[in-house]
Amino acid sequence: PPPEDGDEVSMKRRSAAKVRKQVMRQRLNDMQAIVKKSLITSEEVSFLRNVFDFIDTDGDGYLNQQEILQILEYMGESQDTLADADTVRAFMRKLDTDAQGHIT
């Protein structure tokens, strides 16, 4: 006997669900690959912690504007750039993501 309209609709729905499941599985695999690439090793975390601690001269656990300016000067940034208040404010806004006046 020929398939009834309900059976055909049901088959189309199952097929569409199967395709959606495959697409979602591929997206999940893609996301896992991205996360894997972005993870850092414990050695890298330790290195970054040491760099942060080196820059955090007052040891309060935050990097304030003065500490950022000191490290930029240490790294060779020009005095003109460091003296330009607008440039410094723009730079700090990029780093200070929570607008608390320091970097954590």
Legacy VTK file of the C-alpha trace (Angstrom):
# vtk DataFile Version 3.0
C-alpha trace
ASCII
DATASET POLYDATA
POINTS 104 float
0.000 0.000 0.000
1.184 3.576 -0.687
2.394 5.633 2.314
-0.251 7.768 3.873
0.266 11.500 4.151
0.915 11.193 7.895
3.671 8.616 7.329
5.381 10.828 4.758
5.264 13.839 7.074
6.641 11.711 9.878
9.528 10.520 7.673
10.354 14.112 6.670
10.370 15.182 10.307
12.701 12.322 11.283
14.992 13.165 8.390
15.073 16.851 9.345
15.758 15.924 12.963
18.623 13.678 11.857
20.158 16.497 9.812
19.810 18.946 12.741
21.474 16.410 15.022
24.385 16.009 12.595
24.782 19.772 12.283
24.754 20.194 16.065
27.268 17.369 16.479
29.596 19.081 13.967
29.205 22.435 15.737
30.042 20.772 19.036
33.148 19.180 17.506
34.184 22.570 16.081
33.695 24.250 19.464
35.700 21.542 21.219
38.558 22.068 18.764
38.506 25.824 19.409
38.505 25.335 23.185
41.368 22.843 22.950
43.451 25.333 20.958
42.760 28.147 23.422
43.658 26.245 26.593
47.016 27.031 28.109
49.297 24.749 30.012
50.060 25.004 33.719
53.567 26.166 32.792
52.085 29.021 30.759
49.781 29.952 33.651
52.771 29.975 35.987
54.755 32.156 33.575
51.868 34.632 33.214
51.422 34.732 37.010
55.121 35.552 37.408
54.902 38.332 34.811
51.808 39.749 36.519
53.524 39.627 39.916
56.591 41.362 38.450
54.440 44.202 37.129
52.322 44.390 40.320
54.985 46.294 42.258
52.779 47.065 45.276
51.618 43.440 45.527
47.916 44.247 45.833
46.867 41.777 43.134
45.877 44.492 40.663
47.707 46.414 37.975
47.013 50.116 38.263
47.751 52.793 35.689
51.114 53.690 37.207
52.283 50.064 37.145
51.155 49.699 33.533
53.011 52.884 32.594
56.154 51.652 34.369
56.158 48.350 32.478
55.483 50.119 29.172
58.433 52.411 29.856
60.549 49.387 30.787
59.568 47.775 27.493
60.704 50.856 25.575
57.504 52.779 24.925
58.252 56.380 23.969
58.024 59.109 26.594
55.732 61.079 24.264
53.216 58.240 24.244
53.463 57.745 27.999
52.933 61.488 28.587
49.848 61.671 26.333
46.942 61.458 28.796
44.380 60.604 26.096
46.478 57.710 24.812
47.020 56.394 28.328
43.287 56.644 29.143
42.362 54.832 25.910
44.907 52.115 26.632
43.627 51.643 30.182
40.005 51.476 28.962
40.978 48.575 26.702
42.671 46.704 29.549
40.324 47.642 32.388
37.350 45.580 31.257
35.317 46.084 34.453
36.001 49.857 34.685
37.375 49.607 38.234
40.550 51.588 37.523
42.848 48.565 37.573
43.523 45.265 35.818
43.091 41.960 37.606
LINES 1 105
104 0 1 2 3 4 5 6 7 8 9 10 11 12 13 14 15 16 17 18 19 20 21 22 23 24 25 26 27 28 29 30 31 32 33 34 35 36 37 38 39 40 41 42 43 44 45 46 47 48 49 50 51 52 53 54 55 56 57 58 59 60 61 62 63 64 65 66 67 68 69 70 71 72 73 74 75 76 77 78 79 80 81 82 83 84 85 86 87 88 89 90 91 92 93 94 95 96 97 98 99 100 101 102 103
